[in-house]
Amino acid sequence: MVTQILKAEGEALKKAAKLIREGEAVAFHTETVYGLGANAFSDEAVLRIYALKGRPADNPLIVHVHRQYDISKLIDGEPPYAMALRKAFLPGPLTMVYPSKGKVSKYVSCGLNTLAIRVPSSPAAQAFLRETDLPVAAPSANLSKHVSPVTAGHVFDDFNGKIPLILDGGACEGGIESTVLDCTGEIPQILREGLVTREMIASVAGACGIYRAKRGEKPKSPGMAYKHYSPRCRTAYCMSAEEAAMLYDQEAAQGGAPCILCESGVVPLLGGRDCLDLGREGEEMAQRLYALLRTAEARVTLLIGIEPKERGGVMAGVLNRFTRAFGGTHET
């Protein structure tokens, strides 16, 4: 199979919609990361996504729709706070989980009686979804557990020869996946932290909880695996510049090519060692994280991550991805 990368416009959008209706998978831009989409009504198409990614079949998918799509066709009721949240944050990087009417493929929700729906704000995503006019089930467009893609080139690296089309909408501005919010209870509960924060949600809904998965429990949301978003190189997780420098020097002495990923304020403490600068503020770190992980895996033997000290805002989401990428254990 030849994999094309085409700008998300005109004939490319028509081609993408045709492929979706024919049961193929198409990669497309969103404001967070690139998605790997297929017709959510088709069992065969949804199962193809799992097979392409090598993704466990107990890890639910998110359904993407355009802003005019009538989600009442898919969900079985909506609490008032969810309507207020939709008005406040959508289109945008917020996925909302509702009771499902069971209209989409059973493989989308992996046997759960809920459905996760997202309305991306990316103009390229909206154009694709309007042209398709179907709910599109789409996890991130990367091989399972690999770093999520924030450029069309990243998608190509993982899926060249495996999918027919990548719709190129440029680099993703958000950089980490959407917040996933359970809207089936009395108050909303965050299943996966992201760019829409707990404080932002509580300011609209009046309250917001954070769900903690229990051991052995079936995943309620994507991205809940312990090690996830991982680069294809050895990694080490550190809490201090001193510890990172020691590991760096050990690797270099053995002839390796180490590198340290850290926030801007730590770079001067590392004595000229090879560093990748994650940035200073939460939004900047979110935007840079996956691109830097992909950069590192192409040229280093050991990537050493120093946990950022920045807190607040989107840092809960950044720390979630950072620690999972390195196999760390930070709890936010």
Secondary structure, 3 states (H helix, E strand, C coil): CCCEEEECCHHHHHHHHHHHHCCCCEEECCCCCCEEEEECCCHHHHHHHHHHHCCCCCCCCEEECCCCCCHHHCECCCCHHHHHHHHHHCCCCEEEEEEECCCCCCCCCCCCCEEEEECCCCHHHHHHHHHHCCCEECCECCCCCECCCCCHHHHHHHHCCCCCEEEECCCCCCCCCCEEEECCCCCCEEEECCCCCHHHHHHHHCCCEECCCCCCCCCCCCCCCCCCCECCCEEEEECCHHHHHHHHHHHHHCCCCEEEEECHHHHHHHCCCCEEECCCCHHHHHHHHHHHHHHHHCCCCEEEEECCCCCCCCHHHHHHHHHHHHCCCCCC
